């Protein structure tokens, strides 16, 4: 764990399936890629990575090494008042965390997952999820 991450967690609860918590300092991780989710979710997203994940991305290392951590931040978006045709983040909707530990999470390809939503509990139950289809190897 790098100095940017801290030893604690930023979330108050661990994922019920994997025990993954939101790492302290994850917002200081480097941006790996922005994206736009269209359709039902209609969100802007940013993928952040800790030092281990960033090094693996830059070097094309697959599978990702143990200790790699990724955070996906998601926001609703609104039209920019300054730039016609552009969008800016508005309300935050979700933080998803992925932690690589090949032994601990062997049943899921070595990845453990956690999420925190700003949506109400009833909305989270019906729409909250972690996208396993886009996980790195």
C-alpha positions as CSV (number, residue, x, y, z in Angstrom):
1,X,0.0,0.0,0.0
2,X,1.4,3.3,-1.1
3,X,1.6,6.4,1.1
4,X,-1.3,8.0,-0.8
5,X,-3.7,5.3,0.3
6,X,-3.6,5.3,4.1
7,X,-4.3,2.3,6.3
8,X,-7.9,2.8,7.1
9,X,-11.0,3.0,4.9
10,X,-13.2,5.9,3.9
11,X,-16.4,3.9,4.0
12,X,-18.3,2.9,7.1
13,X,-19.3,-0.5,5.9
14,X,-17.5,-3.3,4.0
15,X,-19.1,-5.0,1.0
16,X,-21.3,-7.8,2.3
17,X,-20.0,-10.3,-0.4
18,X,-16.3,-9.5,-0.4
19,X,-15.5,-7.5,2.7
20,X,-14.0,-4.7,0.5
21,X,-14.0,-1.2,2.0
22,X,-13.4,2.1,0.3
23,X,-9.7,2.9,0.9
24,X,-8.7,6.2,2.6
25,X,-7.1,8.5,0.1
26,X,-8.5,6.9,-3.1
27,X,-9.4,10.3,-4.5
28,X,-5.7,11.1,-4.7
29,X,-5.1,8.1,-7.0
30,X,-4.2,8.9,-10.6
31,X,-6.9,9.0,-13.3
32,X,-6.6,6.0,-15.6
33,X,-9.5,6.7,-17.9
34,X,-12.7,8.8,-18.1
35,X,-15.8,7.4,-19.7
36,X,-19.5,8.0,-20.4
37,X,-22.2,5.5,-19.6
38,X,-25.2,5.9,-21.8
39,X,-28.6,4.4,-21.6
40,X,-30.4,3.8,-18.3
41,X,-27.5,5.0,-16.1
42,X,-26.6,8.0,-18.2
43,X,-23.4,8.9,-16.1
44,X,-20.0,10.3,-16.5
45,X,-17.3,8.1,-14.9
46,X,-13.7,8.2,-13.9
47,X,-11.5,5.2,-13.2
48,X,-8.7,5.8,-10.7
49,X,-5.9,3.4,-9.7
50,X,-3.4,3.0,-6.9
51,X,0.3,2.9,-7.7
52,X,0.3,-0.8,-8.3
53,X,-2.7,-0.6,-10.7
54,X,-1.3,2.4,-12.5
55,X,2.1,0.7,-13.1
56,X,0.3,-2.4,-14.4
57,X,-1.8,-0.3,-16.9
58,X,1.3,1.6,-18.1
59,X,3.4,-1.6,-18.6
60,X,0.5,-3.6,-20.0
61,X,0.9,-6.2,-17.2
62,X,-1.8,-8.9,-17.2
63,X,-3.0,-10.4,-15.0
64,X,-2.9,-7.4,-12.7
65,X,-0.7,-8.1,-9.6
66,X,-2.0,-8.6,-6.1
67,X,-2.4,-5.2,-4.4
68,X,-3.8,-3.5,-7.4
69,X,-6.8,-1.3,-6.5
70,X,-9.2,0.5,-8.8
71,X,-11.9,3.0,-8.0
72,X,-14.7,3.9,-10.4
73,X,-16.4,7.2,-9.6
74,X,-19.7,8.0,-11.2
75,X,-21.8,11.2,-11.6
76,X,-24.9,12.3,-13.3
77,X,-24.2,15.0,-15.8
78,X,-25.6,18.3,-16.8
79,X,-25.1,20.6,-19.8
80,X,-22.3,23.0,-19.4
81,X,-23.4,26.6,-19.2
82,X,-20.0,27.8,-20.5
83,X,-19.5,25.4,-23.5
84,X,-22.4,24.5,-25.8
85,X,-22.6,20.8,-26.4
86,X,-20.4,19.9,-23.4
87,X,-21.4,18.2,-20.2
88,X,-20.1,18.6,-16.6
89,X,-20.5,16.3,-13.6
90,X,-23.5,17.1,-11.3
91,X,-24.6,14.7,-8.5
92,X,-22.3,11.9,-7.5
93,X,-24.0,8.5,-7.7
94,X,-21.6,5.7,-7.0
95,X,-18.1,4.7,-5.9
96,X,-17.0,1.2,-6.9
97,X,-13.8,-0.4,-5.6
98,X,-12.0,-3.4,-7.0
99,X,-9.1,-5.1,-5.1
100,X,-6.8,-7.7,-6.6
101,X,-5.9,-10.6,-4.3
102,X,-5.6,-13.8,-6.3
103,X,-5.9,-16.1,-3.3
104,X,-8.6,-14.3,-1.3
105,X,-10.9,-13.8,-4.3
106,X,-10.0,-16.8,-6.4
107,X,-13.6,-17.6,-7.1
108,X,-14.1,-14.2,-8.9
109,X,-10.9,-14.1,-11.0
110,X,-8.8,-12.7,-8.1
111,X,-10.9,-9.5,-7.7
112,X,-12.9,-8.4,-4.7
113,X,-15.6,-5.8,-5.2
114,X,-17.2,-3.1,-3.0
115,X,-19.5,-0.2,-3.7
116,X,-21.0,2.8,-2.0
117,X,-24.0,4.7,-3.4
118,X,-25.4,8.1,-2.7
119,X,-28.8,6.8,-3.8
120,X,-31.5,5.8,-1.2
121,X,-31.4,2.2,0.1
122,X,-34.5,1.2,-1.9
123,X,-32.9,2.6,-5.1
124,X,-29.6,0.9,-4.3
125,X,-31.3,-2.5,-3.9
126,X,-33.0,-2.2,-7.3
127,X,-30.1,-0.6,-9.3
128,X,-26.8,-0.8,-7.4
129,X,-24.4,-3.3,-8.8
130,X,-20.7,-3.8,-9.7
131,X,-20.0,-4.4,-13.4
132,X,-17.9,-7.6,-13.6
133,X,-18.0,-7.5,-17.4
134,X,-15.4,-4.8,-17.6
135,X,-13.0,-6.0,-14.9
136,X,-9.3,-6.3,-15.9
137,X,-7.7,-9.8,-15.6
